[in-house]
Every structure is written in C-alpha cells, then in structure tokens.
Amino acid sequence: MHIFMTGATGFVGEALVRRLLSDGHTLSAWVRSKAKAAEVLGPRVELVDATAGDDAMIPAIARADGIVNLAGEPVVGVRWTAAKKKSTWASRVDTTRAITRAIVACASTSPRHRVFVSGSAVGWYGDTEDRHVDEDSPRGAGFLTDMCVAWEEEARAAAGFDTRVCLIRTGLVLGRHGGLLGTLLPLFRAGLGGRLGDGKQYMPWVHLDDELGIIVAALTNDTFTGPVNAVAPGIVTNHEFTKTLGRAVHRPTIVPAPAFGLKLVFGEAASAMLGGQRAAPKRTVALGYKFKFPELAGALGDLLG
C-alpha cells in the first residue's frame, strides 16, 4: 500500500513509520518542517509540505491507498488556557476536516477504494469513574469529550466516498523512548513516584507494539470500521499502575500528588489526570486482534527489561 500520514514525527507516528516501512509499504508524510522531518523519518519517506496549504494534500492523497491521521498537539500535562484549547482543537479537528475534504476531492478525479484510519482517544467516554465502557457506550462530557466527538465526526464524513473509516480510540501509550513512560520514569527512578489524587481513577493503557498492531490491522483488514479501543484488556487504576511501575523499577511509591495541588497547577486540565476511563477493547478483540501485552506487569517487563 501507499500510505499518507499526518503526525508522522510524533511518538506513535515515528514508530508507525518504521513498522510500515518494514512491512513493505511506501509512505508520504504531511509535515511542517521538511528539514526536521527528514532527520527523523529518513530518506524513504516522501515529505509533503504542510505550509503549502491544505490543498497540497489533494495530490498526495490521490496516490494513497490508505490514510493514517495521528495529528494533534499534546493535551495532558499542560494548562488549558483559551489559546491552548483553540490550538489543540485545531490540530485535531481542523486537520481531520482538511483530510476528509481532500478525500472527497479525490473521489471523482482519482477514484479508488481507500481506508482512512483516524486517531481519537478514550477521552470520548469522559470520566467514567467505576463504570465499564466499550465502543458501544455513549459519549461522556467535558472539553476532551467534545473535541473527540468533533474529531471523529470530521473523519466519519469521508465514509460516503468509497472510503472505509476506522477510528482508533487510544489510551495512554507505553513505549521505551517517550510517551507516558518518558515523563514518569525519571521521577519513579528517583523514588518520587506516587499516585495522582486518591489513585482510584482508571488508567486505560496500551503497549506501543499493540497500538501499532491495531493501526496496521485497521489499515489492512476490511472488517475494521468505526470506533475501536486501543487499550489493553488488563485495565488498572492509577494506584495499581503506580505500584506496578514502582516494583518494575525497584523504587518506593510514597510521594502522592494531591488533587488540590494538581488543580492549582493545571486548572481545568487536572480533570484529565484525576479522572479516567474504565474502557475495554470489546470490538478490537471481537474483530480478531490479539494483544501481545494484555497485562501491565508484562508490558512494563518488556519495556524496562
């Protein structure tokens, strides 16, 4: 397949590029800086200049069999000012709208069956507290939910133009060189790790290898349509996650971050740390995906050696 990507230089995107190239696919990537992207992605990826405007997507997508949309600014661990909310929303929703418009423009000029795998997040469900949710559950409430709903709606609009659309509702991705562990490991190895708030909130996590595996399955398997949860079956609370990571690095976890402190520092954004989703990959498993790392202890053992 020839695959067009956004977000190719991000934590998940860079790993996905390596996986797709090793699987024999060819790639083009939508990037802001061609010079920086070339350093990260190497010479085998064709680079499409995002500063040329959204219309530059059209010829790139016209040649693509598949589109993977991983664009999006970081949203957790930063204060949600009005400007940050606006830019975070635009990086996801507006980019997805531009991709869908390009797919529609290509439908008549270069007709072919395409697959559009678009990112989303388990924030779609809101803070579920102790309630179990899966891909059939209703949406939640709050800024993250509103953004995820709008994000998915823009992608779904491509479904009427000979395009199979799959929405990857991702949890917290665990990998060796970035993501959540990149932030937490220095603290935990220094003995400064601890639960967030009361630690009862659920943390829907996924090993990077499984995140990539689900995206590849969505690209190559025609049965993958609509939302699929990219979260491991072995869901844990923040307290359980903290204790398991502490054991993995052989350090105590006795320095909690109190809820009032997180709210003081992060304001509204603290809700993403103090809330969570008890989400299960119901459709993902039903469609035949087999997790390499279904349980947290095994995942951390693989990542931390």
Secondary structure, 3 states (H helix, E strand, C coil): CEEEEECCCCHHHHHHHHHHHHCCCEEEEEECCHHHHHHHHCCCEEEEEHHHCHHHHHHHHHCCCEEEECCCCCCCCCCCCHHHHHHHHHHHHHHHHHHHHHHHHHHHHCCCCEEEEEEEEHHHHCCCCCCEECCCCCCCCCHHHHHHHHHHHHHHHHHHCCEEEEEEEECEEEECCEHHHHHHHHHHHCCCCCCECCCCCEECEEEHHHHHHHHHHHHHCCCCCEEEEECCCCCEEHHHHHHHHHHHHCCCCCCCECHHHHHHHHHHHHHHHHCCCEECCHHHHHCCCCCCCCCHHHHHHHHHC
